[in-house]
Amino acid sequence: MLRIKEARFLLSAATAAQFLVPQKPMLVMCGRSNSGKSSLINLLAGQKRLAKTSAAPGRTRLVNYFDFGEFLLADLPGYGYAAVSKEEKRRWAQTLDAFFAAKEHISHVFLLADLRRDPSAEDLQMAEFLNYHILPFTVVATKSDKLSRMKRRERVRAIANAYGLGEGNVVCTSALTGEGKDELLSTISKIVERTE
C-alpha cells in the first residue's frame, strides 16, 4: 500500500490559466461546503495543518493543489453554501466548469458527503456530471465518528442507494479517528498504478 512520506501545498489557482498541467496522476476532492475536504486532506497527509480547516463553511474559494509525492491532489471550492452572493456562486461554478473541462488531466475524483446527511440535489448533480463525463469517482462519507457502528451501516446503504452505487463504492472516513485512511490509500495506490 502507498505510504505518504511527504505532502506539501503547491499553489492556489483562481483562473483556468493558473491550473496545473499534472506530470503525475491527479486526484480531485470535491463536495459541499463543510463536507470535510480539508480535514480529509490532512488525514491522508498525516499532518494537522496542511489544508486549512474552518468551522465556517465556504472558505475554500480557489483550486488548491497539493503534492503527495506519487500524485497531485486538487481541492476544489465547496458548492451549495447559501451565505454567499449570487456573483460569488457564479464565479465558483465557472471555476469548476473550467477545471473539469481539462478532464484528461484527472485520474480520479473523491466526492465527499457528510455521512449523517442525505446527498443534496447538488451532490447528485455532481455525481451525474461525473458519470456524464466518464470520470471515475468514489463517494467518501466523512464524519463517521459522529454515528454508532450500526447507524453508520444504515447511512452507507442510504447514501449508496441515493447515488445508485454499490455499498462498496462508499468509503467511511473520520478525520478524528483515522477510520477509512488505509482504505483510501489502498484505492489511491490502485489509481496511481493504473495511470503510471
Phi, psi and omega per residue, in radians:
M1 nan 2.617 -3.130
L2 -1.075 2.365 3.042
R3 -2.027 2.223 3.121
I4 -1.486 1.914 -3.134
K5 -1.467 -0.691 -3.120
E6 -2.681 2.429 3.072
A7 -2.339 2.418 -3.138
R8 -2.487 2.655 3.086
F9 -1.284 2.371 3.131
L10 -1.777 -1.092 -3.117
L11 -2.897 2.879 3.036
S12 -1.921 2.332 -3.119
A13 -2.052 2.299 -3.134
A14 -1.792 -0.405 -3.073
T15 -2.317 2.840 -3.132
A16 -1.007 -0.582 -3.125
A17 -1.113 -0.422 -3.113
Q18 -1.635 -0.142 -3.125
F19 -1.103 2.485 3.133
L20 -1.371 2.543 2.955
V21 -1.744 1.834 -2.990
P22 -1.226 2.498 3.066
Q23 -1.770 0.082 3.105
K24 -2.577 3.007 -3.099
P25 -0.961 2.404 3.114
M26 -2.045 2.163 3.081
L27 -1.799 2.642 -3.054
V28 -2.203 2.371 3.027
M29 -1.859 2.174 3.041
C30 -2.450 2.820 -3.122
G31 2.834 3.072 3.125
R32 -1.080 2.793 2.998
S33 -1.024 2.417 3.086
N34 1.219 0.396 3.115
S35 -1.480 -0.149 3.062
G36 1.788 0.435 -3.118
K37 -1.082 -0.873 -3.104
S38 -1.081 -0.736 3.132
S39 -1.100 -0.672 -3.139
L40 -1.194 -0.693 3.091
I41 -1.050 -0.780 3.129
N42 -1.108 -0.664 3.109
L43 -1.095 -0.835 -3.137
L44 -1.089 -0.663 -3.102
A45 -1.352 -0.315 -3.050
G46 1.210 0.510 3.122
Q47 -2.247 2.659 -3.104
K48 -1.510 -0.494 -2.974
R49 -2.264 0.444 3.129
L50 -1.135 -0.907 3.052
A51 -1.796 2.356 -3.093
K52 -1.317 2.148 3.102
T53 -1.709 2.712 -3.138
S54 -2.593 2.512 3.072
A55 -1.258 -0.469 3.131
A56 -1.483 2.183 3.136
P57 -1.210 2.832 3.050
G58 1.414 0.387 -3.094
R59 -1.411 -0.581 3.142
T60 -1.383 1.944 -3.092
R61 -2.006 -0.069 -3.112
L62 -2.179 2.980 2.984
V63 -1.521 2.028 -3.129
N64 -1.767 2.241 -3.116
Y65 -1.848 2.414 3.104
F66 -2.245 2.458 3.095
D67 -1.762 2.057 -3.136
F68 -1.851 0.387 3.119
G69 1.529 -1.406 -3.100
E70 -1.489 -0.174 3.118
F71 -2.657 2.814 3.008
L72 -1.753 2.650 3.062
L73 -2.220 2.234 3.113
A74 -1.904 2.163 3.125
D75 -1.764 2.031 -3.076
L76 -1.591 2.737 3.065
P77 -1.048 2.449 3.099
G78 -1.198 2.592 3.112
Y79 -1.919 2.912 3.027
G80 1.442 0.199 3.131
Y81 -1.510 2.085 -2.977
A82 -1.275 -0.568 -2.956
A83 -1.493 0.668 2.986
V84 -2.208 2.773 -3.083
S85 -1.181 2.797 3.094
K86 -1.054 -0.641 -3.141
E87 -1.094 -0.773 3.127
E88 -1.097 -0.780 3.111
K89 -1.054 -0.703 -3.141
R90 -1.107 -0.723 3.128
R91 -1.113 -0.754 3.116
W92 -1.053 -0.776 -3.121
A93 -1.076 -0.720 3.119
Q94 -1.115 -0.716 3.117
T95 -1.060 -0.816 -3.131
L96 -1.115 -0.773 3.130
D97 -1.044 -0.787 -3.128
A98 -1.130 -0.688 -3.128
F99 -1.107 -0.850 -3.087
F100 -1.313 -0.226 3.086
A101 -1.108 -0.503 3.109
A102 -1.694 0.925 -3.014
K103 -1.125 -0.331 3.124
E104 -1.132 -0.317 3.127
H105 -1.492 -0.155 -3.006
I106 -1.735 2.131 3.136
S107 -1.520 -0.644 -3.077
H108 -2.865 2.627 3.121
V109 -2.088 2.343 2.983
F110 -1.803 2.003 -3.125
L111 -1.721 1.938 -3.033
L112 -1.550 2.483 3.101
A113 -2.520 2.394 3.064
D114 -1.196 2.116 -3.076
L115 -0.985 -0.486 -3.057
R116 -1.372 -0.218 -3.033
R117 -2.086 2.603 3.032
D118 -1.236 2.589 3.088
P119 -1.006 2.411 3.126
S120 -1.399 3.007 3.071
A121 -1.008 -0.668 -3.140
E122 -1.178 -0.662 3.097
D123 -1.068 -0.823 -3.101
L124 -1.166 -0.618 3.096
Q125 -1.135 -0.700 3.118
M126 -1.116 -0.763 3.115
A127 -1.084 -0.700 3.112
E128 -1.097 -0.757 3.121
F129 -1.047 -0.797 -3.127
L130 -1.144 -0.722 3.091
N131 -1.108 -0.758 -3.120
Y132 -1.046 -0.711 -3.112
H133 -1.555 0.136 3.121
I134 0.912 0.824 3.072
L135 -1.776 2.090 -3.128
P136 -1.155 2.424 -3.141
F137 -2.546 2.747 3.066
T138 -2.175 2.355 3.056
V139 -1.485 2.200 3.121
V140 -1.927 1.983 -3.132
A141 -1.576 1.963 -3.037
T142 -1.625 2.959 3.035
K143 1.118 0.623 -3.087
S144 -1.155 -0.387 3.141
D145 -1.149 -0.249 -3.099
K146 -1.405 -0.138 -3.077
L147 -2.193 2.735 3.061
S148 -1.249 2.839 -3.120
R149 -1.015 -0.734 -3.122
M150 -1.153 -0.773 -3.133
K151 -1.131 -0.616 3.117
R152 -1.042 -0.824 -3.135
R153 -1.031 -0.743 3.134
E154 -1.075 -0.763 -3.101
R155 -1.228 -0.666 3.100
V156 -1.054 -0.772 3.127
R157 -1.044 -0.797 -3.106
A158 -1.116 -0.736 -3.134
I159 -1.179 -0.768 3.118
A160 -1.037 -0.776 3.120
N161 -1.071 -0.746 -3.116
A162 -1.067 -0.634 3.141
Y163 -1.545 -0.125 -3.084
G164 1.233 0.627 -3.106
L165 -2.040 2.867 2.964
G166 -1.344 2.702 -3.118
E167 -1.049 -0.472 3.122
G168 -1.195 -0.224 3.108
N169 -1.597 0.113 3.096
V170 -2.068 2.090 3.138
V171 -1.824 2.152 3.100
C172 -1.433 2.296 3.115
T173 -2.366 2.727 3.010
S174 -2.482 2.120 3.097
A175 -1.199 -0.389 -3.096
L176 -1.369 -0.802 -3.059
T177 -1.728 -0.267 -3.101
G178 1.528 0.012 3.121
E179 -0.978 2.406 3.055
G180 1.524 -0.210 -3.090
K181 -1.060 -0.858 -3.117
D182 -1.102 -0.689 3.130
E183 -1.096 -0.745 3.113
L184 -1.150 -0.748 3.126
L185 -1.101 -0.612 3.092
S186 -1.159 -0.736 3.080
T187 -1.074 -0.787 -3.123
I188 -1.108 -0.705 3.096
S189 -0.945 -0.816 -3.117
K190 -1.122 -0.699 -3.136
I191 -1.118 -0.803 -3.131
V192 -1.082 -0.770 3.119
E193 -1.065 -0.732 -3.112
R194 -1.157 -0.564 -3.023
T195 -1.691 -0.035 -3.131
E196 -1.307 nan nan
